[in-house]
């Protein structure tokens, strides 16, 4: 006999499915029907859990940022200063190299910032990452900006799939970001 999932477990499954679908096609290009199908639920149940496609997208984006922050926290545990940022950077690089869905979901979130409600979720999530990096490192604004600039550059390089077998121009950028190539 199959175990019945709780509403919380169904929501988690739905957010997993939404992350994959939104990462593939973005907010505008993704249908709630496809998300519901991937999650193994009915479309009316999707709407019962989240109300609208936008609310589901916002919840998916928020969860993605929260999980990234949790990864930052695990990586920085026991470290302070530049050592904390280095540990976070290494962990984030591993994430980029091993989870294209999460990378693509982040890029889709930035692309959907024309919508003010979505933009607010993205700004808040990104702001939490910046605040944590600053708090755990104790470093000045310039160092924090450099750290995040390198992270965004690595996002772009990962999106172009040049992290493992980079062309010479990409090798230059990756080395500048602190990645051994």
Buried (B, 14 or more C-beta within 10 A) or exposed (E): EEEEEEEEEBBBBBBBBBBBBBBBBBBEEBEBEBBBBBBEBEBEBBBEBBEEBBEBBBBBBBBBBEEBBEBBEEBBEEBEEEEBBBBBBEBBBEBBBEEEBBBBBBBBBBEBEEBEEBBEBBEEBBEBBBEBBBEBBEBEEEBBEEBBEBBEBBBEBBBEEBBEEBEEEBBEBBEEBEBEB
